[in-house]
């Protein structure tokens, strides 16, 4: 909590990057570019292929919520290129300050405020090093209650979303993500929840609670199980009724 407040204060004064530079002089920065949850890559592979085989990938946008260092984000773009998908844009949403304050149904779980912090410059360094196409790649930095808005959808002229990765762990974050995603779901969308079984797999907490409420509020959508992965994640095909 204290560290997060310090980072916020430094950022407001324009000193955050200077402080990080000084910190790096005294402690080596972990430069490992690897997936936090390797099984998510299997789910992404299957989801993107499902979309491509049905003509849903071309002309759509890939949205990822909870980018961290960007490995899954990079992998998805590399996979799309290998599959010959040409018209697919990539949007990554992350606070860069890690998880927000833990409140309400998210308390008492395994997640801590500020976990999964990674500076934007480090994410950009990783993505550039491994060759992303910045013409179709966009990183949206900020807390979700400030960035997941109609203005953001309009600013980037967001299109239909065919594949979405929700890796933001908490109910509070996933709820905002799904509200933001609602008008972007077309005929069908594959949604992958990386932390589905967190909070001891309780339906009344975490991503499960957010998705249940989303479907209740939006009866125009139906969801069918698509894939379970790694003992922690679950994916769905969400369809919009005509």
HUKAZI-V408906 format. One record per backbone hydrogen bond with DSSP energy under -0.5 kcal/mol. NH is the residue of the N-H (numbers start at 1). CO is the residue of the C=O. Records with the same first field share a line. If there is no record, write none. Layout:
NH->CO  CO
This chain:
5->1
6->2
7->3
8->4
9->5
10->6
11->7
12->8
13->9
14->11
15->10
16->10
19->15
20->16
21->17
22->18
23->19
24->20
25->21  22
26->22  23
27->23
31->29
34->32
40->37
41->38
42->38
43->39
44->40
45->41
46->42
47->43
48->44
49->45
50->46
51->47
52->48
53->49
54->50  51
55->52
56->51
57->51
59->87
60->57  87
61->160
62->89
63->61  163
64->91
65->165
66->64  93
70->67
74->70
75->71
76->72
77->73
78->74
79->75
80->76
81->77
82->78
83->79
84->81
85->80
86->84
88->86
89->60
90->136
91->62
92->138
93->64
94->140
99->115
103->101
106->103
107->104
109->106
114->99
115->112
117->114
118->96
122->119
123->119
124->120
125->121
126->122
127->123
128->124
129->125
130->126
131->128
132->127
134->132
136->133
137->134
138->90
140->92  138
141->139
142->94
146->143
147->143
148->144
149->147
153->149
154->150
155->151
156->152
157->154
158->153
161->184
162->61  160
163->61
164->190
165->63
166->164  192
167->65  165
170->168
174->170
175->171
176->172
177->173
178->174
179->175
180->176
181->177
182->178
184->181
185->181  182
186->161  184
189->238
190->162
191->189  236
192->164  190
193->191  234
194->166  192
195->166
196->193  232
197->232
198->195
201->197  198
202->198  199
205->202
208->205
209->205
210->206
211->207
212->208
213->209
214->210
215->211
216->212
217->213
218->214
221->218
222->239
224->237
226->235
227->235
229->233
232->229
233->229
234->193
235->227
236->191
237->224
238->189  236
239->222  237
240->186  187
241->220  239
